[in-house]
Amino acid sequence: MIVDRSLRSMGAVGVLGVVALLGGCAAEGKAGGDPGARPLPPGMSCQSVRQELNSLDARGAASKVEAANSGRKMSDGDRAIADRYNTMLSYYLGGRCHV
């Protein structure tokens, strides 16, 4: 039962990532081409961003992101984890670390 919920939560986060990625591609197509990968913040690498995403996943970030996206009440700590996860995911996808 718990594994089933975790898989659903991870699936929801994955879907949100794909939707964000496709939304960005649609907007970029109108601008006349692919701008390429965005640079990562100083001191970060794809490996360090992936490592932080894994750490946040281990702390239950997927369910916290899902709760934030559905508008449920959250503690400040849980909201901070969800926000950090979204930021790291943006760096990861924008930096084309997934390619």
MOVENQUI-V101969 format. One record per residue. RES is the residue in three letters. PSI is psi in whole degrees, -180 to 180 (* if undefined). Layout:
res: <RES	RES>
psi: <PSI	PSI>
This chain:
res: <MET	ILE	VAL	ASP	ARG	SER	LEU	ARG	SER	MET	GLY	ALA	VAL	GLY	VAL	LEU	GLY	VAL	VAL	ALA	LEU	LEU	GLY	GLY	CYS	ALA	ALA	GLU	GLY	LYS	ALA	GLY	GLY	ASP	PRO	GLY	ALA	ARG	PRO	LEU	PRO	PRO	GLY	MET	SER	CYS	GLN	SER	VAL	ARG	GLN	GLU	LEU	ASN	SER	LEU	ASP	ALA	ARG	GLY	ALA	ALA	SER	LYS	VAL	GLU	ALA	ALA	ASN	SER	GLY	ARG	LYS	MET	SER	ASP	GLY	ASP	ARG	ALA	ILE	ALA	ASP	ARG	TYR	ASN	THR	MET	LEU	SER	TYR	TYR	LEU	GLY	GLY	ARG	CYS	HIS	VAL>
psi: <-48	-41	-40	-44	-41	-42	-39	-41	-44	-37	-40	-42	-41	-42	-43	-40	-43	-43	-44	-41	-45	-37	-40	-40	-40	-42	-37	-33	-33	-26	-8	25	173	122	-8	-178	143	144	145	157	153	137	-3	148	168	-38	-41	-35	-45	-41	-42	-39	-42	-41	-44	-37	-42	-24	9	29	-33	-46	-31	-39	-43	-42	-43	-42	-27	-1	14	154	139	155	162	-38	-43	-39	-38	-40	-45	-43	-43	-40	-46	-39	-47	-39	-38	-43	-45	-48	-42	-34	0	36	-21	-8	*>
